[in-house]
Amino acid sequence: MSNTDTQTELEAAAFRRLLEHLDSRKDVQNIDLMNLAGFCRNCLSKWYVAAAEARGVAMDYEAARERVYGMPYAEWKDKYQTDASPEALAKMQQQQSQQ
């Protein structure tokens, strides 16, 4: 196996582990991820679509979201998304104004 193949396999395994971790932490809201790390589950979904398209693979955004969320986004949102706190919203707005 080439170093490139090994690197790709390791990166794919790390990505799968990240998805497993996010799935186990449904209590962590996307706004919290955005405020702390600058990305969220939706960002991962967009990156997944972009990676597919860069390789000539048709990928629907909702299908990518389902891969990242482990279920249709609407279902995840109904089950797990909570209202953002005023503090979290203010922090996000402040970060966006600094960009």
C-alpha positions, 0 to 999 in steps of 0.5 A: 500500500502506498503512503498516499493510500495509507494517508487516505485510509487514515483520514477517512477513519478519522472522519468516521470517528469524528462523525461517531463522536458528533453523533454521541454528542447530540447535546452539542449544538451547531452554534456551540461548534461554530462559536468554539471551533469555527465549523459545524455539522452543516460545514462538514456537510458542505465540505463533503459535497465539495469533495465529491464534486471535486472528484466528479461525483454527484452529491446532494447537500441533503444526502451529505447532511444525512451522512453527517447527522446520521439521519435526515436533517429535519429529523435531527433538528426536530429531535435534538436542536434547541433554541440558541441562547442570547449569549451564543447568538451574540457571540456568533454575531460578533465573530461574523462582524469581525470577518 
